[in-house]
Amino acid sequence: MGTRIVERVTADMTGRFASETPTAQLRQATQQAYGRVTREGRPLLHRGARVFDGRTFRYEILRLPLSEDGRPVTMILAASLHNDA
């Protein structure tokens, strides 16, 4: 996780589980997104915006299901793009 992302999210989630997300609202949204990818076995793209230090930052998060044998989902690869608005 990059330094600027950590600043905006206000927590370093590198190597941590979704259940360790610091705020209840973000934890619930994260767990729902990962659960959906696991159940459906399809990629999920989320676009959103956050306000940090009075500025709006837009972001996209892509979650991709992976499998060791084609089914079921055994891993999820996630990538995020953060843009200053």
Helices and strands as residue ranges (DSSP letters): H 3-9, G 18-20, H 24-40, E 44-52, E 55-66, E 75-84
